[in-house]
Amino acid sequence: MFAVLFSDNLAPFYDNILSLPTVFFTFFLLVSVCIWLLTFVGVIGFDSMEVDIPGSESAGTDSSIGQVLGGLLGKLGLSGIPITITITLSSLIGWLISYYVSYFFVSLLPEGIIRTLVSLPLVVVLVLVSLIATATVLRPFQQYFVPGEQKTIKKIVGMIASVRTSRVDANYGEALLDDSGAGLILKVRCFEPNDIAYDDKVVILDYLEEQNAYLVVRESEFRS
């Protein structure tokens, strides 16, 4: 198997994915794959995959880059969709498009400064194309991300969940709520010093709109 992966026949393929413009998407695609793998094996939780974009409605910091990105995602209809899903799909689409653009067009250019000067603007164009394509694919599913969560808030306060992370503090934590189905994975927070650990039972006390998370307390403390 390794002989096939490192054979001379695949050398053009590796040259393509490791050169501009494809290498830009190769990097983000590899990062996305690593994050999803770490999530599925339990090394990190879905909580740590969610990122607030400065300049968007969910973040309060003033960042010009964040404002541009947040505004762009908003115009494309991606503001309610988790950023990790957006990056993963746009990286995959961008990688596929850039691979064939590089194979049929960029590779015909002479190596050196000319190819670089052509490839850099292509990266920008391909990023926009991949985001537009991602928005087209994900926009029909947007209703399943935000409204579903809003309807859940009122129902789960007072319920008991099982902690999925090694700790729960003011900035980090994740718990699984048994809803008689596949289960709901929630971001949870506790502002008091505590020793809450993996698999502990916690009671959901309130919804923290600023963090899009739930305030919790250990079940034993709640009952006492």
Z-matrix of the N, CA and C atoms (Angstrom, degrees):
N
C 1 1.458
C 2 1.522 1 110.72
N 3 1.353 2 115.36 1 -47.14
C 4 1.464 3 119.16 2 179.82
C 5 1.528 4 111.01 3 -65.11
N 6 1.335 5 115.86 4 -30.63
C 7 1.460 6 119.07 5 178.19
C 8 1.520 7 110.67 6 -64.34
N 9 1.344 8 116.00 7 -35.68
C 10 1.461 9 120.30 8 178.89
C 11 1.521 10 110.17 9 -70.90
N 12 1.347 11 116.24 10 -42.64
C 13 1.461 12 120.51 11 -177.69
C 14 1.526 13 112.23 12 -63.46
N 15 1.303 14 116.91 13 -32.65
C 16 1.461 15 120.51 14 -176.32
C 17 1.525 16 112.55 15 -110.11
N 18 1.307 17 116.69 16 22.63
C 19 1.462 18 119.80 17 178.77
C 20 1.524 19 110.44 18 -76.40
N 21 1.310 20 114.94 19 160.22
C 22 1.471 21 120.28 20 -179.78
C 23 1.524 22 111.94 21 -64.82
N 24 1.337 23 116.31 22 -24.04
C 25 1.464 24 119.34 23 -179.12
C 26 1.529 25 112.24 24 -65.64
N 27 1.342 26 116.54 25 -25.79
C 28 1.457 27 120.75 26 -179.26
C 29 1.519 28 112.88 27 -92.74
N 30 1.320 29 116.90 28 -0.70
C 31 1.467 30 119.99 29 -179.25
C 32 1.528 31 112.73 30 -57.47
N 33 1.345 32 119.46 31 -43.88
C 34 1.478 33 118.91 32 177.52
C 35 1.524 34 112.67 33 -61.58
N 36 1.332 35 116.46 34 -35.17
C 37 1.456 36 120.44 35 178.46
C 38 1.521 37 110.78 36 -63.13
N 39 1.328 38 117.08 37 -47.82
C 40 1.464 39 120.83 38 179.63
C 41 1.527 40 111.71 39 -65.59
N 42 1.329 41 116.11 40 -37.91
C 43 1.464 42 119.54 41 176.97
C 44 1.527 43 110.90 42 -60.66
N 45 1.317 44 115.51 43 -36.82
C 46 1.470 45 120.84 44 -178.53
C 47 1.522 46 111.46 45 -70.10
N 48 1.334 47 117.29 46 -50.39
C 49 1.470 48 120.33 47 -174.71
C 50 1.525 49 112.39 48 -74.54
N 51 1.339 50 117.54 49 -14.19
C 52 1.465 51 120.35 50 -179.42
C 53 1.522 52 112.44 51 -107.47
N 54 1.317 53 116.71 52 15.44
C 55 1.461 54 120.77 53 176.97
C 56 1.519 55 108.83 54 -128.50
N 57 1.322 56 116.41 55 159.45
C 58 1.465 57 121.21 56 178.86
C 59 1.529 58 110.92 57 -65.34
N 60 1.325 59 117.97 58 143.36
C 61 1.469 60 127.82 59 2.24
C 62 1.530 61 114.56 60 -89.75
N 63 1.362 62 116.94 61 -7.49
C 64 1.465 63 119.85 62 -172.46
C 65 1.520 64 112.65 63 -65.98
N 66 1.314 65 118.31 64 -32.67
C 67 1.466 66 120.67 65 -175.20
C 68 1.531 67 111.61 66 -60.98
N 69 1.325 68 117.55 67 -29.90
C 70 1.468 69 120.66 68 177.79
C 71 1.526 70 110.41 69 -59.24
N 72 1.328 71 116.47 70 -46.43
C 73 1.460 72 120.79 71 -179.38
C 74 1.523 73 111.22 72 -77.62
N 75 1.331 74 117.07 73 -30.11
C 76 1.467 75 120.43 74 176.29
C 77 1.520 76 110.20 75 -58.70
N 78 1.331 77 116.88 76 -43.57
C 79 1.459 78 121.63 77 -179.34
C 80 1.531 79 110.98 78 -60.42
N 81 1.330 80 117.44 79 -52.35
C 82 1.461 81 120.71 80 -177.33
C 83 1.524 82 111.95 81 -68.02
N 84 1.325 83 116.50 82 -31.46
C 85 1.459 84 119.62 83 178.13
C 86 1.526 85 110.51 84 -68.20
N 87 1.331 86 117.13 85 -41.35
C 88 1.467 87 121.06 86 177.94
C 89 1.526 88 110.72 87 -65.06
N 90 1.330 89 116.69 88 -42.10
C 91 1.470 90 120.27 89 177.90
C 92 1.530 91 110.30 90 -61.40
N 93 1.326 92 116.50 91 -43.81
C 94 1.465 93 120.59 92 179.86
C 95 1.524 94 111.50 93 -62.48
N 96 1.321 95 116.42 94 -44.24
C 97 1.466 96 120.68 95 179.67
C 98 1.525 97 110.34 96 -62.00
N 99 1.333 98 117.21 97 -43.00
C 100 1.467 99 121.06 98 179.42
C 101 1.524 100 111.39 99 -62.57
N 102 1.342 101 116.86 100 -41.82
C 103 1.465 102 120.65 101 -179.78
C 104 1.529 103 110.44 102 -64.44
N 105 1.331 104 117.31 103 -44.19
C 106 1.460 105 119.44 104 -179.75
C 107 1.528 106 111.30 105 -65.94
N 108 1.339 107 117.11 106 -39.09
C 109 1.472 108 120.00 107 178.61
C 110 1.525 109 110.96 108 -63.89
N 111 1.342 110 116.52 109 -44.10
C 112 1.465 111 120.53 110 178.44
C 113 1.527 112 111.26 111 -63.80
N 114 1.314 113 116.01 112 -32.88
C 115 1.461 114 119.92 113 178.56
C 116 1.518 115 111.33 114 -70.32
N 117 1.316 116 116.39 115 -44.63
C 118 1.461 117 120.21 116 -177.56
C 119 1.523 118 112.48 117 -67.43
N 120 1.325 119 118.47 118 -31.26
C 121 1.469 120 120.59 119 178.64
C 122 1.515 121 111.40 120 -87.20
N 123 1.347 122 117.72 121 -3.71
C 124 1.445 123 121.37 122 173.86
C 125 1.509 124 116.45 123 90.52
N 126 1.332 125 117.80 124 6.50
C 127 1.462 126 120.10 125 179.50
C 128 1.526 127 110.69 126 -68.24
N 129 1.325 128 116.36 127 -40.76
C 130 1.457 129 120.96 128 174.14
C 131 1.522 130 107.74 129 -125.70
N 132 1.336 131 115.86 130 160.00
C 133 1.448 132 120.37 131 -179.54
C 134 1.507 133 111.64 132 -102.13
N 135 1.317 134 115.78 133 167.04
C 136 1.459 135 120.27 134 177.29
C 137 1.524 136 110.68 135 -61.40
N 138 1.330 137 116.11 136 -24.84
C 139 1.467 138 120.74 137 179.35
C 140 1.517 139 111.30 138 -58.87
N 141 1.327 140 116.36 139 -42.75
C 142 1.458 141 119.82 140 -176.67
C 143 1.514 142 112.54 141 -78.10
N 144 1.342 143 117.57 142 -7.74
C 145 1.458 144 120.89 143 177.51
C 146 1.521 145 111.90 144 -85.31
N 147 1.323 146 116.72 145 -17.05
C 148 1.454 147 119.86 146 -177.62
C 149 1.516 148 109.99 147 -86.53
N 150 1.310 149 116.61 148 128.47
C 151 1.458 150 121.98 149 -176.98
C 152 1.518 151 109.32 150 -125.90
N 153 1.337 152 115.68 151 128.24
C 154 1.456 153 119.27 152 174.48
C 155 1.517 154 109.41 153 -79.04
N 156 1.317 155 117.51 154 135.62
C 157 1.455 156 121.42 155 -179.57
C 158 1.508 157 109.43 156 -94.18
N 159 1.340 158 118.51 157 116.03
C 160 1.453 159 119.24 158 177.45
C 161 1.513 160 110.46 159 -56.11
N 162 1.327 161 115.12 160 136.27
C 163 1.454 162 118.87 161 -179.92
C 164 1.503 163 113.29 162 94.21
N 165 1.341 164 117.04 163 -11.26
C 166 1.458 165 119.22 164 175.52
C 167 1.504 166 108.97 165 -91.13
N 168 1.316 167 117.13 166 -179.67
C 169 1.448 168 121.12 167 -175.50
C 170 1.508 169 112.02 168 -66.88
N 171 1.346 170 117.46 169 -25.00
C 172 1.452 171 120.03 170 -174.03
C 173 1.496 172 113.06 171 -92.24
N 174 1.311 173 120.14 172 -0.85
C 175 1.446 174 121.42 173 -177.51
C 176 1.497 175 109.75 174 -126.51
N 177 1.345 176 114.96 175 150.47
C 178 1.437 177 118.02 176 -174.41
C 179 1.501 178 114.78 177 -109.19
N 180 1.327 179 118.73 178 -2.64
C 181 1.450 180 120.91 179 -177.87
C 182 1.509 181 110.70 180 -81.35
N 183 1.322 182 115.73 181 157.63
C 184 1.462 183 120.86 182 -177.15
C 185 1.511 184 108.49 183 -105.57
N 186 1.311 185 117.06 184 100.13
C 187 1.453 186 122.43 185 -178.94
C 188 1.514 187 108.46 186 -131.04
N 189 1.320 188 117.07 187 124.19
C 190 1.461 189 119.70 188 -177.63
C 191 1.521 190 111.27 189 -63.87
N 192 1.349 191 117.22 190 -40.28
C 193 1.462 192 119.96 191 178.16
C 194 1.521 193 109.95 192 -65.19
N 195 1.343 194 115.77 193 -43.65
C 196 1.451 195 119.53 194 179.30
C 197 1.510 196 112.16 195 -63.93
N 198 1.335 197 116.60 196 -37.73
C 199 1.456 198 120.23 197 179.17
C 200 1.523 199 111.11 198 -64.75
N 201 1.330 200 116.03 199 -41.90
C 202 1.468 201 119.89 200 178.37
C 203 1.519 202 110.42 201 -63.84
N 204 1.365 203 116.36 202 -46.57
C 205 1.456 204 120.03 203 -179.27
C 206 1.522 205 111.33 204 -65.32
N 207 1.349 206 115.99 205 -44.80
C 208 1.456 207 119.40 206 179.19
C 209 1.515 208 111.93 207 -62.89
N 210 1.347 209 116.41 208 -41.10
C 211 1.456 210 120.13 209 178.05
C 212 1.516 211 112.29 210 -65.13
N 213 1.346 212 116.19 211 -39.64
C 214 1.457 213 120.55 212 179.89
C 215 1.524 214 110.81 213 -65.08
N 216 1.342 215 116.30 214 -45.92
C 217 1.468 216 119.62 215 178.90
C 218 1.524 217 111.00 216 -63.92
N 219 1.341 218 115.64 217 -35.91
C 220 1.454 219 118.93 218 177.97
C 221 1.520 220 112.16 219 -64.81
N 222 1.331 221 116.59 220 -43.23
C 223 1.467 222 120.73 221 179.50
C 224 1.529 223 111.49 222 -65.57
N 225 1.328 224 115.59 223 -31.22
C 226 1.464 225 119.59 224 -179.66
C 227 1.523 226 112.04 225 -82.91
N 228 1.339 227 116.61 226 -7.88
C 229 1.461 228 119.81 227 -179.52
C 230 1.506 229 113.72 228 83.41
N 231 1.361 230 117.19 229 25.14
C 232 1.457 231 121.41 230 -177.47
C 233 1.524 232 112.66 231 -109.49
N 234 1.332 233 117.92 232 6.90
C 235 1.458 234 120.80 233 -173.07
C 236 1.520 235 113.09 234 -65.07
N 237 1.317 236 118.70 235 -28.14
C 238 1.456 237 120.39 236 -178.49
C 239 1.512 238 114.47 237 -92.07
N 240 1.322 239 117.46 238 -0.85
C 241 1.461 240 121.58 239 -176.07
C 242 1.529 241 109.22 240 -99.42
N 243 1.349 242 119.16 241 136.14
C 244 1.464 243 121.61 242 179.46
C 245 1.520 244 111.77 243 -50.57
N 246 1.332 245 115.44 244 134.35
C 247 1.459 246 120.48 245 -174.79
C 248 1.527 247 112.41 246 -62.45
N 249 1.341 248 116.83 247 -29.99
C 250 1.464 249 119.70 248 -179.82
C 251 1.522 250 111.24 249 -65.19
N 252 1.319 251 116.94 250 -40.45
C 253 1.462 252 120.52 251 177.69
C 254 1.518 253 110.19 252 -65.99
N 255 1.328 254 116.26 253 -41.65
C 256 1.461 255 120.44 254 179.39
C 257 1.521 256 111.15 255 -61.35
N 258 1.335 257 116.82 256 -47.41
C 259 1.466 258 120.64 257 -178.76
C 260 1.520 259 111.18 258 -64.46
N 261 1.334 260 116.82 259 -41.93
C 262 1.466 261 120.18 260 -178.48
C 263 1.523 262 111.40 261 -61.53
N 264 1.328 263 116.39 262 -50.11
C 265 1.465 264 119.65 263 -177.32
C 266 1.521 265 111.75 264 -68.67
N 267 1.346 266 116.94 265 -41.42
C 268 1.467 267 119.05 266 180.00
C 269 1.531 268 110.73 267 -66.89
N 270 1.337 269 117.36 268 -34.26
C 271 1.468 270 120.38 269 176.81
C 272 1.521 271 110.92 270 -65.37
N 273 1.330 272 116.25 271 -41.59
C 274 1.466 273 119.95 272 179.64
C 275 1.523 274 111.18 273 -65.83
N 276 1.327 275 116.53 274 -46.72
C 277 1.466 276 120.03 275 179.03
C 278 1.521 277 110.76 276 -63.62
N 279 1.343 278 116.66 277 -45.49
C 280 1.459 279 120.43 278 179.05
C 281 1.511 280 111.97 279 -62.01
N 282 1.341 281 116.54 280 -38.16
C 283 1.468 282 120.49 281 -179.77
C 284 1.526 283 110.55 282 -64.48
N 285 1.317 284 117.20 283 -44.87
C 286 1.468 285 120.72 284 -179.65
C 287 1.528 286 111.42 285 -63.58
N 288 1.340 287 116.08 286 -45.54
C 289 1.471 288 119.41 287 -178.99
C 290 1.519 289 110.62 288 -66.17
N 291 1.350 290 116.51 289 -46.81
C 292 1.463 291 119.94 290 -176.81
C 293 1.526 292 111.74 291 -66.13
N 294 1.328 293 116.92 292 -31.02
C 295 1.468 294 119.65 293 178.78
C 296 1.525 295 110.55 294 -61.28
N 297 1.325 296 116.50 295 -47.52
C 298 1.464 297 119.32 296 -177.92
C 299 1.525 298 112.07 297 -75.26
N 300 1.331 299 117.03 298 -32.10
C 301 1.464 300 119.19 299 174.37
C 302 1.530 301 109.66 300 -63.65
N 303 1.317 302 115.97 301 -42.89
C 304 1.456 303 120.19 302 179.36
C 305 1.533 304 111.33 303 -66.69
N 306 1.335 305 115.50 304 -40.47
C 307 1.468 306 120.35 305 -176.32
C 308 1.530 307 111.50 306 -67.59
N 309 1.340 308 116.89 307 -43.04
C 310 1.464 309 119.95 308 -173.84
C 311 1.531 310 113.59 309 -94.58
N 312 1.344 311 117.46 310 -15.68
C 313 1.454 312 118.42 311 -175.48
C 314 1.529 313 113.19 312 -126.19
N 315 1.313 314 117.57 313 -60.60
C 316 1.466 315 120.71 314 -174.59
C 317 1.516 316 111.96 315 -62.19
N 318 1.330 317 117.10 316 -37.49
C 319 1.470 318 120.23 317 -177.98
C 320 1.524 319 112.48 318 -64.55
N 321 1.335 320 116.95 319 -18.42
C 322 1.464 321 120.28 320 179.05
C 323 1.525 322 112.45 321 -80.01
N 324 1.336 323 116.40 322 -15.54
C 325 1.462 324 120.84 323 179.57
C 326 1.523 325 110.67 324 -79.75
N 327 1.323 326 117.61 325 150.65
C 328 1.471 327 119.76 326 177.48
C 329 1.515 328 111.05 327 -64.87
N 330 1.319 329 116.96 328 141.27
C 331 1.461 330 121.35 329 179.94
C 332 1.525 331 110.16 330 -66.20
N 333 1.333 332 114.37 331 149.74
C 334 1.452 333 119.11 332 178.37
C 335 1.511 334 112.12 333 119.22
N 336 1.323 335 116.14 334 -147.46
C 337 1.454 336 121.99 335 -172.03
C 338 1.522 337 112.42 336 -65.31
N 339 1.323 338 117.73 337 -34.81
C 340 1.474 339 120.57 338 -178.68
C 341 1.526 340 110.35 339 -64.65
N 342 1.340 341 115.94 340 -46.68
C 343 1.464 342 119.35 341 -179.94
C 344 1.534 343 110.96 342 -63.78
N 345 1.322 344 117.12 343 -38.36
C 346 1.466 345 121.08 344 179.42
C 347 1.519 346 111.48 345 -66.18
N 348 1.336 347 116.19 346 -43.50
C 349 1.461 348 120.31 347 -179.69
C 350 1.518 349 111.95 348 -64.28
N 351 1.317 350 116.80 349 -31.26
C 352 1.462 351 120.24 350 177.25
C 353 1.526 352 110.89 351 -79.25
N 354 1.335 353 116.51 352 -36.45
C 355 1.464 354 120.92 353 -174.79
C 356 1.522 355 112.91 354 -71.37
N 357 1.330 356 118.02 355 -36.70
C 358 1.464 357 120.20 356 -176.65
C 359 1.536 358 112.96 357 -62.10
N 360 1.338 359 118.54 358 -49.14
C 361 1.473 360 117.60 359 175.03
C 362 1.526 361 112.65 360 -63.70
N 363 1.329 362 116.37 361 -30.33
C 364 1.461 363 119.89 362 178.92
C 365 1.529 364 111.07 363 -63.43
N 366 1.337 365 116.31 364 -35.99
C 367 1.466 366 119.95 365 178.58
C 368 1.525 367 109.98 366 -58.87
N 369 1.333 368 116.47 367 -45.92
C 370 1.466 369 120.94 368 -179.27
C 371 1.527 370 110.43 369 -62.64
N 372 1.324 371 116.15 370 -45.84
C 373 1.468 372 120.55 371 -179.60
C 374 1.528 373 110.76 372 -62.62
N 375 1.333 374 116.39 373 -43.39
C 376 1.456 375 120.18 374 -177.97
C 377 1.521 376 112.25 375 -69.13
N 378 1.342 377 117.46 376 -32.52
C 379 1.463 378 120.64 377 175.49
C 380 1.527 379 109.97 378 -62.19
N 381 1.333 380 116.13 379 -46.29
C 382 1.464 381 120.23 380 178.78
C 383 1.527 382 111.28 381 -63.22
N 384 1.326 383 116.13 382 -42.64
C 385 1.467 384 119.85 383 179.49
C 386 1.525 385 110.69 384 -62.93
N 387 1.337 386 116.71 385 -43.43
C 388 1.469 387 120.51 386 -178.83
C 389 1.529 388 111.46 387 -66.51
N 390 1.349 389 117.06 388 -36.45
C 391 1.469 390 119.80 389 177.79
C 392 1.528 391 111.49 390 -67.60
N 393 1.342 392 115.57 391 -40.78
C 394 1.467 393 119.08 392 177.77
C 395 1.526 394 110.63 393 -63.68
N 396 1.333 395 116.26 394 -42.79
C 397 1.466 396 119.92 395 178.37
C 398 1.530 397 110.96 396 -65.14
N 399 1.351 398 116.47 397 -39.40
C 400 1.464 399 120.83 398 178.05
C 401 1.527 400 110.77 399 -63.50
N 402 1.335 401 116.16 400 -42.52
C 403 1.462 402 120.26 401 178.59
C 404 1.525 403 110.77 402 -61.74
N 405 1.320 404 116.90 403 -39.82
C 406 1.463 405 121.20 404 179.37
C 407 1.526 406 111.46 405 -62.18
N 408 1.343 407 115.20 406 -38.50
C 409 1.465 408 120.01 407 -179.10
C 410 1.527 409 111.95 408 -75.48
N 411 1.345 410 117.06 409 -42.54
C 412 1.466 411 121.25 410 -171.78
C 413 1.526 412 114.55 411 -88.29
N 414 1.330 413 117.26 412 -24.15
C 415 1.463 414 119.54 413 -174.65
C 416 1.534 415 112.97 414 -54.43
N 417 1.329 416 120.25 415 -39.97
C 418 1.475 417 118.97 416 178.99
C 419 1.525 418 113.24 417 -63.58
N 420 1.346 419 117.20 418 -19.92
C 421 1.460 420 120.58 419 -177.57
C 422 1.526 421 112.61 420 -97.56
N 423 1.325 422 117.67 421 0.51
C 424 1.454 423 121.03 422 -175.90
C 425 1.524 424 112.37 423 -59.60
N 426 1.300 425 116.96 424 -33.71
C 427 1.465 426 121.49 425 -177.69
C 428 1.519 427 111.94 426 -64.34
N 429 1.340 428 117.16 427 -21.23
C 430 1.458 429 119.72 428 -177.50
C 431 1.525 430 112.77 429 -84.74
N 432 1.332 431 117.66 430 -8.27
C 433 1.453 432 120.85 431 -178.45
C 434 1.522 433 112.11 432 -95.40
N 435 1.326 434 117.81 433 -59.49
C 436 1.465 435 120.35 434 -174.17
C 437 1.528 436 113.61 435 -80.91
N 438 1.337 437 120.10 436 -57.23
C 439 1.454 438 119.40 437 -176.49
C 440 1.517 439 113.12 438 -59.05
N 441 1.348 440 117.32 439 -38.80
C 442 1.451 441 120.31 440 -179.83
C 443 1.510 442 111.43 441 -59.69
N 444 1.329 443 116.78 442 -38.60
C 445 1.455 444 120.91 443 179.61
C 446 1.518 445 110.78 444 -69.71
N 447 1.337 446 116.79 445 -38.94
C 448 1.453 447 119.91 446 -179.47
C 449 1.531 448 111.38 447 -64.33
N 450 1.314 449 116.80 448 -37.49
C 451 1.458 450 119.80 449 178.69
C 452 1.523 451 111.38 450 -69.85
N 453 1.321 452 116.87 451 -27.34
C 454 1.452 453 121.31 452 -177.30
C 455 1.514 454 112.38 453 -75.26
N 456 1.336 455 117.05 454 -31.03
C 457 1.464 456 121.92 455 -173.31
C 458 1.515 457 112.16 456 -52.68
N 459 1.327 458 117.05 457 -49.36
C 460 1.459 459 121.10 458 -174.80
C 461 1.520 460 111.90 459 -68.76
N 462 1.318 461 117.22 460 -25.76
C 463 1.461 462 120.46 461 -172.98
C 464 1.527 463 113.17 462 -84.27
N 465 1.324 464 118.04 463 -30.20
C 466 1.460 465 119.03 464 -168.38
C 467 1.520 466 114.57 465 -99.02
N 468 1.335 467 118.49 466 -8.51
C 469 1.462 468 119.68 467 176.37
C 470 1.523 469 108.73 468 -62.19
N 471 1.336 470 116.84 469 128.78
C 472 1.456 471 122.48 470 -177.31
C 473 1.510 472 113.75 471 96.44
N 474 1.330 473 117.22 472 -8.86
C 475 1.460 474 120.60 473 179.95
C 476 1.519 475 110.75 474 -86.86
N 477 1.329 476 116.26 475 166.64
C 478 1.463 477 122.84 476 -177.07
C 479 1.525 478 109.23 477 -105.22
N 480 1.332 479 115.77 478 134.88
C 481 1.464 480 121.76 479 179.45
C 482 1.525 481 109.59 480 -127.17
N 483 1.319 482 115.67 481 162.53
C 484 1.464 483 122.29 482 -179.76
C 485 1.524 484 109.60 483 -108.48
N 486 1.322 485 117.07 484 126.40
C 487 1.470 486 122.14 485 -176.11
C 488 1.520 487 110.52 486 -68.28
N 489 1.332 488 115.98 487 135.36
C 490 1.466 489 122.17 488 -179.56
C 491 1.526 490 113.31 489 -107.27
N 492 1.307 491 118.16 490 -7.90
C 493 1.454 492 121.63 491 -177.15
C 494 1.525 493 110.33 492 -111.79
N 495 1.323 494 116.18 493 167.82
C 496 1.459 495 120.45 494 -176.62
C 497 1.517 496 112.83 495 -73.36
N 498 1.327 497 116.58 496 -16.50
C 499 1.461 498 120.36 497 179.99
C 500 1.525 499 109.17 498 -154.73
N 501 1.332 500 114.65 499 165.42
C 502 1.464 501 121.47 500 172.91
C 503 1.516 502 106.82 501 -137.75
N 504 1.322 503 116.48 502 120.91
C 505 1.460 504 120.16 503 178.85
C 506 1.523 505 109.76 504 -137.87
N 507 1.327 506 116.23 505 -159.08
C 508 1.463 507 120.01 506 -175.18
C 509 1.524 508 113.16 507 -73.43
N 510 1.331 509 117.22 508 -14.77
C 511 1.467 510 120.08 509 -175.14
C 512 1.525 511 113.88 510 -126.53
N 513 1.318 512 117.11 511 -4.91
C 514 1.467 513 118.76 512 -172.41
C 515 1.525 514 110.22 513 -150.12
N 516 1.310 515 115.64 514 146.50
C 517 1.450 516 121.04 515 175.15
C 518 1.513 517 111.92 516 152.62
N 519 1.308 518 115.80 517 150.81
C 520 1.453 519 121.56 518 -178.80
C 521 1.519 520 108.79 519 -149.99
N 522 1.327 521 116.59 520 141.96
C 523 1.460 522 120.77 521 -179.13
C 524 1.521 523 110.01 522 -141.41
N 525 1.324 524 114.72 523 154.10
C 526 1.461 525 121.52 524 179.12
C 527 1.524 526 108.81 525 -107.19
N 528 1.321 527 115.85 526 124.36
C 529 1.461 528 121.96 527 179.37
C 530 1.521 529 109.10 528 -104.13
N 531 1.324 530 116.04 529 124.93
C 532 1.460 531 120.97 530 178.35
C 533 1.521 532 109.29 531 -77.54
N 534 1.333 533 116.07 532 112.69
C 535 1.463 534 121.02 533 -179.62
C 536 1.522 535 111.55 534 -110.61
N 537 1.354 536 115.23 535 22.43
C 538 1.467 537 122.16 536 -177.96
C 539 1.522 538 112.22 537 66.50
N 540 1.326 539 115.42 538 17.66
C 541 1.459 540 120.71 539 176.84
C 542 1.511 541 109.71 540 -135.53
N 543 1.337 542 115.46 541 -131.39
C 544 1.462 543 119.87 542 178.78
C 545 1.519 544 112.07 543 -75.59
N 546 1.342 545 117.28 544 -15.46
C 547 1.459 546 120.94 545 -178.25
C 548 1.514 547 111.32 546 95.13
N 549 1.335 548 116.40 547 151.92
C 550 1.460 549 122.00 548 178.57
C 551 1.514 550 109.31 549 -111.93
N 552 1.323 551 116.81 550 128.84
C 553 1.452 552 121.80 551 176.69
C 554 1.521 553 108.16 552 -95.30
N 555 1.329 554 116.53 553 121.01
C 556 1.456 555 122.40 554 -173.34
C 557 1.519 556 111.29 555 -120.24
N 558 1.342 557 115.42 556 145.23
C 559 1.453 558 120.03 557 167.84
C 560 1.525 559 107.76 558 -79.51
N 561 1.323 560 116.77 559 130.27
C 562 1.459 561 120.54 560 -178.22
C 563 1.523 562 109.73 561 -127.55
N 564 1.344 563 115.47 562 152.05
C 565 1.458 564 122.07 563 -178.68
C 566 1.532 565 109.80 564 -138.02
N 567 1.340 566 115.40 565 150.64
C 568 1.454 567 122.10 566 173.61
C 569 1.524 568 107.38 567 -142.15
N 570 1.325 569 117.35 568 119.70
C 571 1.459 570 121.51 569 -174.24
C 572 1.520 571 113.29 570 -87.99
N 573 1.336 572 117.93 571 -11.39
C 574 1.456 573 121.36 572 178.43
C 575 1.528 574 109.92 573 -91.71
N 576 1.340 575 118.21 574 149.12
C 577 1.471 576 120.28 575 174.54
C 578 1.529 577 110.00 576 -56.83
N 579 1.324 578 116.50 577 135.20
C 580 1.457 579 119.40 578 -175.47
C 581 1.523 580 110.01 579 -155.92
N 582 1.334 581 114.63 580 170.03
C 583 1.464 582 120.74 581 176.15
C 584 1.527 583 110.48 582 -121.23
N 585 1.324 584 115.57 583 31.17
C 586 1.466 585 120.44 584 177.74
C 587 1.522 586 109.16 585 -61.28
N 588 1.329 587 116.25 586 131.47
C 589 1.461 588 121.39 587 -176.53
C 590 1.527 589 109.87 588 -134.12
N 591 1.307 590 114.75 589 -176.78
C 592 1.470 591 121.71 590 -177.10
C 593 1.529 592 111.18 591 -56.63
N 594 1.320 593 116.71 592 134.97
C 595 1.459 594 126.11 593 175.45
C 596 1.520 595 113.54 594 75.69
N 597 1.343 596 118.80 595 2.85
C 598 1.459 597 120.26 596 174.48
C 599 1.533 598 109.72 597 -70.16
N 600 1.319 599 116.15 598 152.32
C 601 1.456 600 121.59 599 177.79
C 602 1.525 601 109.26 600 -93.69
N 603 1.331 602 115.81 601 131.86
C 604 1.459 603 121.09 602 179.65
C 605 1.521 604 109.47 603 -128.88
N 606 1.328 605 114.89 604 152.70
C 607 1.460 606 121.13 605 178.18
C 608 1.528 607 108.70 606 -103.95
N 609 1.327 608 116.17 607 132.46
C 610 1.461 609 121.11 608 -179.65
C 611 1.529 610 108.38 609 -81.42
N 612 1.342 611 115.81 610 120.71
C 613 1.457 612 121.07 611 -175.41
C 614 1.521 613 113.69 612 -98.69
N 615 1.333 614 116.71 613 -38.08
C 616 1.465 615 118.89 614 -173.43
C 617 1.521 616 109.20 615 -163.26
N 618 1.317 617 115.73 616 165.59
C 619 1.464 618 122.42 617 176.94
C 620 1.527 619 109.40 618 -102.34
N 621 1.327 620 116.25 619 128.55
C 622 1.459 621 122.53 620 179.69
C 623 1.525 622 108.45 621 -100.43
N 624 1.307 623 115.66 622 97.54
C 625 1.464 624 120.54 623 -173.47
C 626 1.519 625 112.09 624 -62.65
N 627 1.357 626 116.96 625 -36.50
C 628 1.470 627 119.89 626 -177.22
C 629 1.528 628 111.96 627 -62.50
N 630 1.330 629 116.61 628 -35.25
C 631 1.460 630 120.64 629 -178.05
C 632 1.522 631 112.82 630 -103.62
N 633 1.338 632 116.61 631 -1.91
C 634 1.464 633 120.52 632 -175.50
C 635 1.527 634 109.72 633 53.12
N 636 1.343 635 114.91 634 46.22
C 637 1.464 636 121.48 635 -176.57
C 638 1.525 637 109.09 636 -140.65
N 639 1.342 638 115.51 637 177.43
C 640 1.453 639 121.24 638 -177.33
C 641 1.524 640 110.75 639 -119.48
N 642 1.329 641 115.95 640 135.96
C 643 1.456 642 122.15 641 175.94
C 644 1.522 643 108.22 642 -78.61
N 645 1.340 644 116.35 643 130.04
C 646 1.459 645 120.32 644 -177.11
C 647 1.524 646 110.99 645 -131.69
N 648 1.323 647 114.80 646 164.90
C 649 1.454 648 122.76 647 174.52
C 650 1.520 649 107.03 648 -143.56
N 651 1.328 650 117.22 649 149.66
C 652 1.458 651 119.92 650 179.05
C 653 1.542 652 109.91 651 -58.41
N 654 1.311 653 115.98 652 139.79
C 655 1.468 654 120.52 653 -175.86
C 656 1.519 655 112.06 654 -57.03
N 657 1.336 656 117.31 655 -41.90
C 658 1.465 657 120.36 656 -178.01
C 659 1.522 658 110.85 657 -63.45
N 660 1.343 659 117.38 658 -38.18
C 661 1.453 660 120.97 659 178.48
C 662 1.524 661 111.03 660 -68.80
N 663 1.323 662 116.08 661 -37.61
C 664 1.456 663 120.53 662 -179.73
C 665 1.533 664 110.30 663 -64.88
N 666 1.313 665 117.24 664 -41.36
C 667 1.467 666 120.19 665 -176.93
C 668 1.527 667 112.15 666 -76.34
N 669 1.338 668 116.17 667 -24.67
C 670 1.467 669 119.06 668 179.85
C 671 1.529 670 111.30 669 -82.42
